[in-house]
Every structure is written in C-alpha cells, then in structure tokens.
Amino acid sequence: MKCVLSLALIIWGLALAAQNNLPPKSYGVVPSERQLKWQEMERYCFLHFTVNTFTDLEWGLGGEKESIFNPTNFNADQIASTIAKHGFKGAILTCKHHDGFCLWPSKYTEHSVKNSIWKNGKGDVVKEISAACKMHGIKFGVYLSPWDRNSALYGKPEYITYYRNQLRELLTNYGEISEVWLDGANGGNGYYGGANEKREIERNSYYDWKNTWKIIRELQPNAAIFSDIGPDIRWCGNESGFVRDSCWATYTAHGLNNDTPTIGYTMQHEGETGTLNGEAWIPAEVDVSIRPGWFYHPKEDNQVRDLNSLKEIYFKSVGSGACWNLNLPPDRTGQINPNDVKALDQLQEYLTKSFAKNLLLGASVTASETRGKSGQFAASRVLDNDKNSYWTVNDNTKSASLTFQMKSPAEFNCMEIKELIRLGQRIQSFKIEVEKSGKWEQVYKGSTIGHKKLAKFENTNASKLRITFKNALACPIIESVKLYKIL
C-alpha cells in the first residue's frame, strides 16, 4: 500500500513539475488584440470642435445657423503635429456633438459644413484631421453623439437609421479608425427641426446598441468601442482625471438601481475601480479637458491646467493602468491655442526628463521562486526590455517577491511595474521595500497593477530593493520593472 501511495505521489509530483515548465494559463477574462493595441497608446487627445466654439456654449441647442462655423485659419497639420510631438498617440474628433452639426458633408443632413461659409461649403474637417493624423503617425478616432438636438427624427424609430447611416459615412470614408467614442447624454430640450421641445427616449432599448456595434465591427474591426459599458473601453466614471489605486481592467456594469446598465445609465463610481473578477475585460479611459470647458472659450485662455495638474492626471490615469484622453479644443482660428501648447510643452519636458534613465539597467535581480526553475521564466526577464517575456512562478504560488541589487547606491522615487495582461490581471496588492543598514524599510504599498503602475514615493537612496506581491488571484506574471528619479 505504501508503495502504491509513494508511486502516486511521484507521478503527481512529476505531473506538477511538467505543468510548471509550461507557460501559465490565462486567468479570468483577457484582452482582445484590439484592446492590447489601444492600451499601448496610453495617451491620446480629444478634439472638441463645432458650432459651440463660435457661440461660446458647451452644449448647442441644435438650431444654430450653419454659417456660424467659420474658423479663420483652420490648420489640421498644426493640430495633429501638436498632438504627435507632445507624445500623444492619437486624436478623437467630435465629428458631431449634441447640437447635430456635422464636421463632414454628410449627405443625410443639411446641418453640416457643406452649408457653412467656411471654404465656401467645400470643406471637410474630418477628412483633413484624419489625413493629418496619418501623416504624423498617430491614430484617428471618431465621436458621433447619439443625441441630436437638430434632427426632427430624434426620438422616433427613423432616427436610428439616420444615426447608423452617418456612422457608416465616418467608418467608410476616412481610412483606419482606432476608436469610436459613444456619449451617454441622451434626450432633453432641443431644436428638433423647429419643434423646439423636450424629447425623452428609453435608453435601454431606443438605440439598439448591440446591432450598432455590429456595424462598427463589420466596417472597422480594429476599432475599439468606448462607452459607459464598453464593449472595449469603459468610462472612468468622472471627468476630473483619475481612476483609483485599485483599478481592475475587468468590469461588470450595473444600472443606477442595480438593474440593466446601458450607455448613460450606470453606477458611475464603479468605472473608477472596475470589478474584481469582472465579467468582461473593459479597461478604463480617463477623459478630461485641459480647460474648464470641453469647447474653446476665450475667457478660459488663462485657466489652462498647469503642470502640476497635468502631472497628477498622468499618474492617476496612465500610472494606474488606464489610458488618458486629454481634450485639446481647437480655438476659433481652427488650431490648438498657444496657451494649451505651452502647457503641453511643460508636460512633455517633465515626462522626458523624469523617465529618461531607468536606474535598474545593469542591476541584478533574484526571485523568491521561478516557475519550474526554468530560465524561460527567470527573474531577469523583467529587465530585458522584451514585452513578450516575463517572470512568473508556479501555479499554486500566489505571493512572491523580486529583489534588485544595483551596482551602486542611487536616489530614486518612482517604480514602474507592468503585468503581462494578455494572460489576465492578477495582482491584488504589493509593497516596495528598500534595504538600509541590513533592514528592509517599506516605501510604498499599493493595490492593482495591470498594464502599468507608476508607484511614487519619497526620495530614497539605496542599492537594494524588493517588491513583494501578496495574495494574487493566480500566480503573479510580471512583464517588466523599471526605476526612476522623477522630478
């Protein structure tokens, strides 16, 4: 009997060892390829531009005359080049906001640039911006407001056909689309073709979103779809520029009364944190404006966010695993205002200087455990600058640590950590310690990691430090670790 038991244990041990020599299986829901490509962008820009730019309103009522849209020196190249040279990877244009005015010559409405005096009605903002983005190597996305305060059809079944026809125009005439941004503002007072009344819709059923999403998937299969409920990217739940330290890319949306959620009808605060073991992979986008308003207003020229505000947003968005969508509203000339450019200059200088030198280059690293004791999963993988390699541990291990030994003491205050999210998000908590006089001192304690965590702490000087991952949902998988002395 003892022999049989011993043989069973040996077989079990061999099977476990063989399993731990293989790459770990994915945990929970995982990102699609389009979501991975979106996540790698990290920073891109919103471009709020329409008749509101010239009426000094945030939300137009829909009855604005087309002639009011007349930028004096529209320059798509200035807009796209400004975005690109400041490190942002894309632009999302408000092709149609709630006022219903279309920045392209849509054949389904007269309320568009074709009836403006700009370029004698021959202009196409969408075409020029999309072409400039391509020229400068950044991605192009579109915003098409579901609410239309101009259209006489809004609130009627026929409007859905109208909306989808306009969506098809944007998705077939302007090249590759990286993101389709869907707003949650739906229904209220409006011009509505001259009716000048209030119209409400049933949000859960009126738009038939699932069939609209199918159109996007068919025409632009690589485009990520943003809304309160995804399906690819979720709203962070605020317009103040942050997600929480605990921020899961997995998400289960709930309606305001814990009922069926839809676009414009969710428990907003849940967007800030995501959902532990959520039902779908829907990471957060942090959308925030560089000015108090979303559209350009001359009175806000002296209210552009300063460097400290932009730095804080960066660390609370990109630094917490989300992507940052910073609104840069073109002014009445049709360009990014010099005040906004100045703020971007300061931000880019800060980021360039702060993250220029990875202090872990040349350091040695050891791990509390390595999966199957295999070099394929060795601790050194976190320093090799290969996004497809990683360090991990055996399947049954949920807590583990990495220890770094630098060649000489250095001053630092920020650590960048990345999980290999293509296999799922796993880390629930971690801490960073430094060794001083033979004793470990904690300098940082954090929650989730995900695509990227930028852990900031007080300036410290040491040559040896350690990260400990605690109570992971599955064996920790770390793609990379870097160390900086940020300004």
N, C-alpha and C positions, 0 to 999 in steps of 0.2 A: 504494500500500500504506500509505504514511504517512497519507494522508487517511482511509482506512478505519479505521486504528488510532485516529487522533485523534477521529473521529466516534464510535467505540465508547467511548472514554474520556469524551467529553462526555455521551453517553447514560447511561453508568454513573454519572457524577457527578450528573446531573440526577435519576436514579432514587434515588440515595442521599440527595440533598437533600430530595426529596419524602418519602422514608421518614422522615427525621429531623424533618419537620414534623408527623408524626402521633404520637399518644401511643405510648409504648413498649409492646411486647407483654409479657405476663406472663412471668415466669421460673420454671421448675420447677412444683412443686405450689403451690397457693394456697389461702387460707382460704375456707370457705363463709360465707354471711351469718350463720348461727348462731354460727360461731366468731368472726367480727368483733364481733358484739354481745357475746359472752362476754368477749372481750379488752378491750373498752371498760370493763367493770366494774372491772377492776384489783384491787379489794379487796372481799371478802365474808367471811362468817363461818360457821363450823361450829358446830352446837349439839349436843353430845353429852349426851344425857339419856335415862335409862331406869332400870331397877331397880338398876343399878350405882351410881347416885347415892345410893342408900339403903343399899347393902350395903358400900360402901367398896371395891368391886372395880373393876378395869379391864375384865376380861372375865368376865361371868357364865357359870355352867355350864349354865344353862337350866332348872334345877329350882327357881328362886326362886318363892316364893308371890306371886301377883298382888297380894295385899293390901299388900305392902311398898311398892308405888308409891303414895305419898301426899304430894305437895307441899303444904305448909301454906298457901301463898299464891300459887298459880300466876298469873302475870300476863304474858300474851302481849304485851300492849301495852308493858310495861316492856322486854321482851326486844327487840322489833322497833324500838322508838323508840331504845333504846340503840345498836343497830347503825346506824340511819339517821343519828342526829345526830353520830356519830363518823366519818362519811364512807364507811362501808362500803355497798356497793350491793346486797347480798343476804344470804340465810341459807339454809343447807343443814341440815336436821333429820335426826338419826338416827332415822328412823321405826321401824326395827327393827335392833338391833345383834346380835352373835353369840349372845346369850342367847335370842333369838327373841321377846322381849316386844314387842308392838306398841303403839305410842302412839296408834293409832286402833282403833275397834271392828271389827276385821276379822271377817268372817263365816266365815273359813276356819280359825280357831283360837280356843280359849278363853283362850289365854295373851296377854291384852291388857288395855287399860284398862277394858274392859266388865266385867271381873271384879275390878277393884281397888276399894278403898273410897273412892278419890278421886272426888268428885262422885257418890257412890253408884253408880258404874259407868256414869254417863251422860256422862262427859267424853270429849273428843276433842282431844288435844294438836295433832295435825296440822291439824285444822280451825281451831283458834284461832291457831296460829302463821301459817298461810297467810293467814288473814284479816287479821291484824295487819300482816304484810308488805305486803299490798296497800294497807292504809290508810296506811302510812308510805312508800309509793312505792319499796319495794325488792323485789327478785326473790326467789322462793321455789324451793328445790330440795330433793330428797329423797335420802336414803341408805337403801338396803334391803340389808342384809347377805346375801350369797349363802349364807353358813354359818349354820345354825340349830341350836343346841345343845339346843333344846327339842323340836323336831319329831321324832316317831317315824319320819317318812318320810325324813329326811335320809340320803343315801347310796343311796336307792332311786330308780328312774326316776320314781315318782309325785311325788317332791318337786319336780321341775321344773315340773310342772303347778301344784302348790301355790304355788311361788315366783312364777310368772307370774300366777296369779290375784291374789296380793297386790299385785304390781306394777300390774296393771290397776286395782285399787281406788285406789291412790295417784295414778295418772295420769288418772283419770276423775272423781274426786270432790272435787278440791281446787284447781280452777282451773288457771291457766297455771303450768307447771313450767319453770324455767330450766335446771336441771342435774339429771342422775341420776348419783349417785355410787356406783360399784361397787367393793367392797373385795376385796383379794387374799387375805384369811385364809380358808382352806378346809380343813376336816376336822381331827379330833383328838378328845380326850376330851369327853364331853358327857352330858347327862341323857337326851336322845333318847327322850322319852315314858316314862321309867322304866327303860330298858335299862342306863343308866349304863355306857357302854362307849366304846371308841375306834373311830371310823369314818373311813376314808380314802376319798377319791374320786380319779378320774383327771381332773385339772384340764383337760387339753386337750380332753376330749370330754364330760364329765358335764353341764356346764351348757348346752351348745349355744348359746353366746353370740350367734352371728350371728342366730339366729332370735329370741332375746330382744331384741336390739337392734331388730329389725324391729317388735316390739310398741311400743317407745318411739317409733320414727319415725312409726308409724301414729297413735298416740294423742297424742303431744306432739312434732310435727315441729320445733318451735323449740328443744327441749331439747338442750343439749349433754351428751354422754355421757362421763363420766370413768372411766378405769381405767388400769392399768399400760400397756395397749396402745391406749388411746383407745376409740372411733374419733375422738372430737372433742378430748379433752384427755388429756394423759398425766400420770402421777405424776412428780414431780421426782426421785424416787429416794431421798429421805431425809425424815425428819421433824424436821430441825434448822433448817429455814427458809432454804434457799438453792438457787439454781442457779448455774452457773459464769458467768464473764465471757463465755466463748464459749458461747452458748446459742442453738441453732437451733430454730425452731418446726417445722422438718421433722424427721421421725423414722422410723427403721427399727428396730423392736423385735427383739431376739434373745433366745432362751431361754438359760438358765444354761449349757448345754453347746453354745451356738451352734446350737441346734435350734429347733423351733417354739415361739414365745412364746405365752403366754396370761396371763390375769389372775392375778396371784400367782406368775408364773414368767417373769421377765425378768432381764436384766443391769441391776440397779438403777442403777448408776453412770451408765449411758447416758442415763437420764432427766434427769440434771443438765446435760447438754450438748446433747441432741438429736443429730441426724445431719446433717452437711454433705451437701446434695443428697439428703436422706432421701426415702423412697418415698411418704410421706404427710405432710400438714400436720396435726401433732398437737402443739400448743404445751403448755408445762409449767404445771401448777398447783403452787404451794408450799403444802402443808398442814402446819401447825404449831400447837401449843397454847400458849395464854397462860400455862398452868401446866405443871408437870412431867408430869401425867397428862392423859388426854383427858376423863375424867369428873371431876365435882366431888368433892374430898376435903377435909374441914375442916382436916386437918393441912397442906394446901398453901396456906392463906389468906395465909401470909407468904412464899410462894415464887412469887408472880405476877411475870412478866417486868417488868423495869424499862424506863425509857425508852430507855436505850442499846441494850438487846437488841432492842426493837421497832423502833427506828430502823435497826439493822443488817439486820434481816429485810426491812424495807421496801426498802432499797436493793439487797439481794441477791435480791429477788423481782421486785417491780414495776419496780425500777430496772435489771433485767437482762432485761426483756421478758416476764416470766411474770406470772401472776395470783396473788394472795396470799389463801389461805383460812385465816383465823385462827380457831382454836377458842375459843369462849366457852361453857364448860359451865354451864348453869343449876344453881344450888345446890338445897338441899333445900326451900327455900321455893318454888322454881319461878321464880326470877328470876336475872338476872345479878348476881353477888355484888358488893358495894360495892368490894372490893379490885380486882376486874377493871375496874370502871367508872373508878376512879381512874387506873389505868394507861392506859386509853383516853383519858381527859381529857388526860393529859400528851402522849400521842402526837398527838392531833388539834391541840392547841395548837402543838406543834412544827411539824407539817406546814403548818398555816395560816400561821404566821408566816414559815416558811422559803420558801414558794412563793407568797407574796403579790405580789411585784413581779418582773416579767420585765424585766431590765435591758437587753434588746435592743429594747424598744419605742422607736421613734424613731431607731433606728440605720439606717445604710445597709449594703447588702450587695452584693457583687460575686462573680462566679463565674469559675473558670478557663475554663469553657466552658458554653454554654447550648444545649440541643437545638434544632437548626435555626435558631439565633439568634432564636427566637420568644419573644415576651412571654408566651405561654401557659405556658412552662416556665422563666420568669425566676427568678433567684436570690431576688428579693423575695417570691416565693411562700412561702418558708419562714417569713416573718414575718407573713403576712396572717391568721392565725387561722382559716383555712378548711381543714377536714380533707380536702376533696376536691381541693385544689390542691397543687402540688408543683413543686420544681425538679428537672430532670434534664438529662442530656447525651446526646450522640449514641450510637448503638448500639455502636459499636466502642470507645468510651471506657470504661475500667474503673477509672481513677484520676482523681480530680478534687478541687477544693477550693472552699470558700466562705470569703470574707473579710468580716468585720464591722467597721465603723467606728462607734463610739459617739460621741455629741456631746461627751462629756467623759469623762475617766478615772473608773473606778468600781472598787470592790472586789468580787470575786466568787470563787466556789469550786465551782460546780456547773453543768454544762451538760446540758440535756435535749435529746435528739435522737430524732426519730421517722422511721422509713422508712414509705413507703406500702405496707404489707404486702399490700394486696389485689392487688398486682402481683408478689408474691413477696418473699422475704427475700434480699438480695444482698450486703450489706456484710460482708467478712471481717475487716477491720481499719481503724482510723482513728487519727488523733492530733489533739490540740488544742494550738495554739501561741498565745503572746501576743507582741506586738511591744514591745520595750523598747530604747530608745536606738538605734532603727533596725535591731535584730537580732531574729530570731524565736527564742523560747525555748519548748521543749516542756514542757507542764504535765501532759499526760495522754496515755497510749497505751492503746487498748482493742481489743477484738475485735468481736463481733457487736453489732448494734443492734436490729433487729426492731421490735416495737410501740413500745418506749420504752427508751432507755438514759439513765440518770442517772449522768453521769461526774463523780465527786467528786475534787477535788484541793486542794492547799494554797491558802490565801488568796493572791490575787494582785491587783495593781492595774494596770490598763491601759485603753486606749481602743480598741485594735485587736487582734483575734484571728482565728484561722484554723483551720478544720477541714479536714483532708486525708483523703480516703477512698482506700484503697490496694487494688489487686487485687480489685475487686468481681467477683462471679460474672457479673454483667451490668451494664449502665450503672446507676450509682447513682441512686436516686429518693428524695429527702428531702422528707417532708411538712412538718416544722416543726423549728425550733431555738429554744430559749429559754435564758436565762442567769440564774442566781440567786446570791445571797449567803445560803447556808443557815446556820442556827445551829449 
